[in-house]
Amino acid sequence: MPVTEQRMKPGSFQVALRPDTPLGVTTQLGVSLQGFGHVVILPAHFPADAVSAAELLGLALYTGVFRRRTGRNVLEGAGPAVWLGDEQGKGRNPAVAITKPTGTFVQWITDLKPPGSLQAGTYHAQSGTLDWSTVDESRRDSVDYVCARFGCEWRINPDLTLDAGTADELYGADPTVIFTPWWDGRELGVAGMRATLKPVRDVEDYTTEVLLRGAAASVVVSVPSTAFKDIVGNDVVIRRVVDSPDTLAGEETAVAQSQLDRVNFPRRRVTATTDQYAPTLDAPVGAHVWLWDPVEGIFDASGTDEVYYRGELVWPDRSRVVSCTWPIREGMGVYFRQVDGTVLDLTEWVEWESGAARYELDSSKLPVEAVREPAIRVA
Amino acid sequence: MSLRVGRIPAETLGNVERVTSRGDAVTFEGRVSIGDEDLTAARWAREQLRGLVDNVDEDVTRLVWDEDPWYDGFVHVRGGDVTIDPGGLKRGWFPWRLEIDRVPGHAIPWAEARLVGWKRSNAHSIPDGAAGSAFWHGVPGSIVDYGHDFDSNTTQTRTGETGPVLVHFPGSTAGDGRRLGRFTVRPADWYQGSPEIQWGPDLRAVIGRQLPGGDPTDGWALTNGLFKIAGSGTAGQVEISAWKTATNSWSTPKATRFRNAADATIDVLTSITVLRNGPALAAIRLGLGFSSDPSSSLHTLDISLRRGARFAECMWRDGGLIGSIGKVQRATAEAGSALTYSGADFGIEAASDDADGFRYVMFSPRAVGVNTIQGGVSRLASGAEMPFGIGLSVSGSGLYEPPAYLGYQYHHPYAERLVVVGR
C-alpha cells in the first residue's frame, strides 16, 4: 500500500481508507468524477481549513495523480510525472512539431513542459544547443532525450513544478545524509539514517559492444578489453543493438559510446531499508547520499570522500537515490485535492501502514568484492 | 561463581543460580546481592545488562564463567534485565536474567577486523604511509594466531592496565583502502587493550550507548589501558595520563584547556553522550560552553579512542557555527617543540620528558601554529571545527613510539569493524 517514488519516472501510490470510512467521504472519491484529482501527503497533519490548496501543495511530501479506485476504499495512482507522459507514452503529446535548430536547454524544456498541468520551476541554463524536432511523442520521452543530450535530469516537485538541470544543480553536489547500519543522529552538515544496506552486483546488463542504428548510418563501438571469459577462456562478447532514428548523421559514434559507457561494467546497486519516519524529507529521490557499511563492502574505494561522523573518520560511498518506497505512517496528513480545487481531508480515515522504507541506490563506484585471503600465521 | 559477560566485571552479577539451555540458546539467572541500603550495585547490573542487549557496537561479545568453563565463548546477547522491586532492599538481593545465543564456532571463533582507511586530508603534505608504517590497528596481545592481507607487517607490543596489546603496522605506502586482519583470541582476553567508557563517581564501565542518568560532571573517563583521557576538577578541561608499566600505575594527569580565538576559555561541561562503544573503538561527545556567554555554549568535543592507541582522536566543533575555534593548550605551562613534516608544523611535543617519563603530544590535520611556551596548538585560520589528536609518548621505547610517529599514526586511521566468524 505504500508510495513508490522513482527518479524521472511516474512511480505509484496506494492509499487505503478504513472500512468504517463514511459513504459521505468515499462517494466524493469516484474515479468517474474525480479521476486525475490529486492525493497529497504531508509529513504532518494540518486541518484542511488551516491551509489553502496552494499552501497544501507547498508543504507536501508527495503528490500523486488519482487514476484507480479498488473497492470503495483503496485509492491508487502514479506520481505527477504522468502529467509529462504516462507509462504507456500517453499524455499531452505535442500535436504540432516542436522544432529548434539551435535550441538551448532552457528553450527546449520551456517548450516541452505541458501547459496547465505542470508549472515552470527552475531551469538551469546549459552550454550548447540542440538541433532537433519532435512531434506526437510523449513529452516525458522528449524531455528525457533533451536532458540526456545536455547531461541533465528533471524532476517534478510535489507542488507540481518542473525543474531541470544537472544532478548537482537539482540536488546539490554534496550529500547531506549518510546511510549506515550503526548510527543515527545529526552532525553538522550530515544527517544519519540508520539503515540495513545490501549491495547487489550483477552483470545482467553488461555489454561489450553497442551496434547503434542511427538515421543515416550504423556504427559499432566496443570495449578495448574485458575481464570476463566464457567457459573455454575466450573474452565474452555481448552485443547490444540500439535503434536510434533520432541520432543524426555524424553523431552515431558518440551516441553509441555513451550507450556503451552506461553498461560496460558490472552493475552495482544497493538496497537500503530504514525505519525512519518520512525518510524522503532527508534523502529525497534523486539526491546524492553517503553509504557506509564496510562489513558489506560498501565504502569509497578511491579514498577521496572523507567524512567525519559520530566520532569516527569514514570513507563512505557516494551514491544516488534511484527510488524509494515508503509507508504512509500515522502522523502524516493525507488529503484529496478534487478536480475543482477543493480539498478533502482524508487523514482521519486512512489505514496507516507500518514497516520499513526501501531505497534503491545507484553505487557504480562500489569496490569489487575481492579481499585477499589472509595467510594465517602464529603471531 | 563469577560470570563475566561483555565488560560486566565478575563481581557485578554475583551468584548464578540457574542455567537452562535449548540448542545454542542459553539463559542464565542469578541474583545481585547488595548491602542493606545500597542500590548502586543492582542499578549498575541492570544498566550493563541492558546495554548488552542487541548492542549495535557489540553484536557478539565474550562470556566467561569460572564455575563451568564449558560455557566460555562468544555470544550474542538477546535479552537481559535486573528486576528492581521494593522487596529487594529488604531481601538484600535482586534477581537478574541473561539470555544469550552462542555464535557459530562459539568457543574459539575467528575475529575479523575489516579495515577501511586512508590518510587524513591534511594541510601539511603528510603523504600516504609517512615514515613507512603509519597505518595501524591493535588486537589483544594474547591472541592465538593472526593472519592478514597486508603488503608487509610489523608489530609492536604495548602493555597497559588491561594487559598486552599487539599493534600491527601494515607498512602500506600507497593509501590503503580495504584490509583484513583475522585473529583468534580466547574469550577471557577479548578486551585486552580495548577502549572503555567509564562514568560516575566510581568510574564503572558503560556498556552500550545509553549513559545512566545523572550529572554529567559526576565523573567520566575514556581509557584503553595505555592512555586515559578523563574529566577534570576544572569544568571544561580534560586530563590525560598514561600507564606506567614500571609501577603498574597511571602517570600524573595533565590538564588540557580549550580556548577560542579571543582567548576565552571553555569552562562549562553540559553533557556526555556515547557515540560508539565497541571493543575496537569507543567515542564520547562532551557538550561544552562558556559560563560568561551561555548563548555561545554550543560547543562539542568528540573524543575517540582505539585499541592500542597512545592518543585520543578529537573533534572540537562550534555548533553555533561562529567559527572561533580554537586553541588546545596545556592548562599549566609546559614548554614544547614543534612537530614538523617537510618544514610545516603539524603539532607539538613536550620539550622534555616529565617526571613519569612521558611527553605530551598534540597534532592536527589543519594548518596550526604551536605555542611552545604554554604548550599547545591553534588553528591558523579559526573555523567552526578543529580535529586534533592528543596523547602521551613513551620515551625511548621503540620505533613506533616517538612523538612524530604518533602523529603519523593519527593521520593514518582505519575505520575498523570487528566481525566474529566461524572457522
Chai-1 contact restraints between the chains, C-beta under 6 A:
chainA,res_idxA,chainB,res_idxB,connection_type,confidence,min_distance_angstrom,max_distance_angstrom,comment,restraint_id
A,W182,B,V56,contact,1.0,0.0,6.0,A-B,restraint_1
A,P294,B,R114,contact,1.0,0.0,6.0,A-B,restraint_2
A,P294,B,V116,contact,1.0,0.0,6.0,A-B,restraint_3
A,P294,B,R417,contact,1.0,0.0,6.0,A-B,restraint_4
A,V295,B,R114,contact,1.0,0.0,6.0,A-B,restraint_5
A,V295,B,R417,contact,1.0,0.0,6.0,A-B,restraint_6
A,V295,B,V419,contact,1.0,0.0,6.0,A-B,restraint_7
A,F299,B,V116,contact,1.0,0.0,6.0,A-B,restraint_8
A,G303,B,W118,contact,1.0,0.0,6.0,A-B,restraint_9
A,G303,B,G175,contact,1.0,0.0,6.0,A-B,restraint_10
A,E306,B,S121,contact,1.0,0.0,6.0,A-B,restraint_11
A,Y308,B,M315,contact,1.0,0.0,6.0,A-B,restraint_12
A,R310,B,L275,contact,1.0,0.0,6.0,A-B,restraint_13
A,G311,B,L275,contact,1.0,0.0,6.0,A-B,restraint_14
A,G311,B,R276,contact,1.0,0.0,6.0,A-B,restraint_15
A,G311,B,A283,contact,1.0,0.0,6.0,A-B,restraint_16
A,G311,B,D302,contact,1.0,0.0,6.0,A-B,restraint_17
A,G311,B,S304,contact,1.0,0.0,6.0,A-B,restraint_18
A,E312,B,A415,contact,1.0,0.0,6.0,A-B,restraint_19
A,L313,B,P413,contact,1.0,0.0,6.0,A-B,restraint_20
A,V314,B,A415,contact,1.0,0.0,6.0,A-B,restraint_21
A,V371,B,L180,contact,1.0,0.0,6.0,A-B,restraint_22
A,R372,B,D149,contact,1.0,0.0,6.0,A-B,restraint_23
A,P374,B,G147,contact,1.0,0.0,6.0,A-B,restraint_24
A,P374,B,H148,contact,1.0,0.0,6.0,A-B,restraint_25
A,P374,B,D149,contact,1.0,0.0,6.0,A-B,restraint_26
A,P374,B,L180,contact,1.0,0.0,6.0,A-B,restraint_27
A,P374,B,R182,contact,1.0,0.0,6.0,A-B,restraint_28
A,A375,B,G147,contact,1.0,0.0,6.0,A-B,restraint_29
A,I376,B,D145,contact,1.0,0.0,6.0,A-B,restraint_30
A,I376,B,G147,contact,1.0,0.0,6.0,A-B,restraint_31
A,V378,B,D145,contact,1.0,0.0,6.0,A-B,restraint_32
A,A379,B,I143,contact,1.0,0.0,6.0,A-B,restraint_33
A,A379,B,Y146,contact,1.0,0.0,6.0,A-B,restraint_34
